[in-house]
Every structure is written in structure tokens, then in C-alpha cells.
Amino acid sequence: MDFGSYAVALLGHRNPDVVAAVHRQLDVMPTSTRSLANPVMAEAAAQLAAYLGGTLPKVYFGLNGADAVEVAVKLARLASGRDRVLAVHGGYHGKSLGALALTHNPMFRTGLRGATVDVVHIDPEDPQAVAKEIARGNIAALVFEPVQGENGALPLPLDVLRTWSRDAKEHGAFVIADEIQCGLRRCGERSVALAEGLPVDAVLVGKPLGGGVVPLSAVVCSQEMYEPLSADPFLHSATFGGHPLSCAALPAALKAIEELADHGRSLGETLAAGLRSLRERHPEVMRGFTGRGLLWGIDFSAAHAAGEVVVELANAGLLVSPCLSRPTTVRLLPR
Ligand SMILES: Cc1ncc(COP(=O)(O)O)c(C=O)c1O
């Protein structure tokens, strides 16, 4: 059983409808030139924007999550004419140079001096953190994960996110929810930020967006944030961004995610109850657990205990994910 594919296998492996959609596209046109419109991408973009409620009408497709983070930050900086970005302690946004600047843990920047994006990491215990940084000026964007996956499946306090988002919006900075790990019903909702009524300008999705069959990520954003790309579509491009084979998976993936939403909800409740009972029985080893929906982190008393659990579970046939920046925590990402 795979609870460990870093949130990709939300539908399990080889979902038959997604595989069939990709097969069909393979026989028709797997890649296409960036010089012409590609109807499979256009249809996928329309479906994704509608799936997230239609308030964020523009879509840019990438392959990895980091692609989406890079593009979102680039657009926010260009559209606002400002440079500085606020990200959050414990956040993870990928490892390409721009995304890496937003990722909090300095371990991932070992050997690299300086960063390509001017980022300040703020503390989720400080509701005034955004207001304080705004006073220093030049803030283009606030970027957060509503539930921090790599940081042990930690939901950020919603009241703080609300205050931060409001302060950022008042200042004209873009609010970007990175839901590459927690979105698309992994944490119950299509988008946690939108479902919680946070005034976001962009939602980033990835991982299960290609149905666990092909790589696909997306920035779903407002017209205003997308403006630089509307003015010049080649402002940001990548050879394989939005290629038909990956985009063909999207409608089938979203349909399957919706069909499994109720099942996911009850599975999440069962899992939470199981974790509560485990914690009561083994308080000396299991320090606690956090999470939401189908994304949970179990915090152990020591890193070696977490490591042993990962190995023993693998031996017993269950794959789980360690947390790179929290070695005492084991992450469960069930399908
Ligand atoms: C919240 C979040 N953002 C961005 C990324 C980066 O995605 P990728 O590894 O596909 O580049 C990840 C990957 O784990 C993630 O969890």
C-alpha cells in the first residue's frame, strides 16, 4: 500500500480512466508546438478554473510544483512592480532556485550563497508579521501552504492566515496559496484557501493533478496577476509546459477525485480516530499528530524511532513518507 508517494498517488496508481485518457492522447498528439494554440490545454485550463469555482479565471500549466511557484512569484513581482516576497517558517515550495528561496529550511540551500528572490520568512505565531513587513515596504506577494506538508502535515492557524491575507491585500500585495500538496481534496477541499474564504489571488496545484499518471502543475490566478502574461505570452514559457499528454489527464483526474471525495472524507475520519487511539496507547513513543483530511504527520519522540517506523512499515507492505525538514515526523498520504 502506498501512503508515501509525496501526495501524487491520491487516486492510487494507474487509475483506469486517467490511463485511458492519456492513451487516447498518445495516439493523437502527445506534444505540440508552443507557437500554436493547443486545444487540449485550453480545455484543461477551462476545466481547472471552473473546478476551483471560477473566481480565479487564468491558468498557467507547468510540470513540477516548483514550476508553478516560480511562475506565480514572477507574475506577482511583475504585476505589482515590487520585489519582496513573504513566505512562512516551515514552508516548503520546491528546490529550483526561485522556489528554493521560499522554502524555509536552510539545509536545502547548503553551499549556495544568496538567493534569487528577496524573501522574508514570517512566524505563524505572529498575526502582525505581514503588517510589520508591509511597513518596511516593497512587498509583491505573500505565499503560504494552508497545511504545511513537508513540515509534518501542520495546518497553519486560519485566523492568522486571514489577518495576513487581509493585510497583504490592503497593501496591494498578491496572496498565493501553495496547495501543491494539500489541495485537490488531499485535505478534504478542492482548495483549502478558497473553501475557508481566504482572499487569495492564486492557488497553486500539482502532484495529483495529472491523476498520478503524468506530471502536471498549475498556477490558477486572477486576471490582474496574470496581466504580464496576457500582455506577452512568451514572457514565461517552457517547451513542455501545457503539453497535450499531461493536459489530457486533467479532466479524468478531476472527475475521479470528485467521485472519491466522500470516500476520502470518511477515510480521513477513520485515520484520525486510529491515530488518536494509537497516541493514547503509546504516549511515550508517539508525541502527537497533526493534519487534515488525508494528510497526517505522526511526531515521534526521536528521529531514530521515526526512521524505524518507516522501515518496519515498508517491510510490512506499507510505504509512508519521512519529512525531510522534520526528521522526527512520519507522514501519511493515503489514497
Ligand atoms: C507545498 C509544496 N509546494 C511545492 C512543492 C514542489 O513540488 P515539486 O517537487 O513537484 O517541484 C512541493 C513538493 O513537495 C510541495 O509540497
The ligand as a Gaussian input file, in Angstrom:
#p B3LYP/6-31G(d) Opt

LIG

0 1
 C        3.636000      22.626000      -0.937000
 C        4.620000      22.259000      -1.994000
 N        4.994000      23.191000      -2.877000
 C        5.873000      22.914000      -3.844000
 C        6.451000      21.663000      -3.957000
 C        7.429000      21.394000      -5.033000
 O        6.898000      20.485000      -5.947000
 P        7.835000      19.649000      -6.906000
 O        8.633000      18.711000      -6.073000
 O        6.870000      18.935000      -7.817000
 O        8.689000      20.630000      -7.654000
 C        6.092000      20.667000      -3.048000
 C        6.697000      19.332000      -3.124000
 O        6.659000      18.533000      -2.221000
 C        5.159000      20.970000      -2.032000
 O        4.797000      20.067000      -1.122000

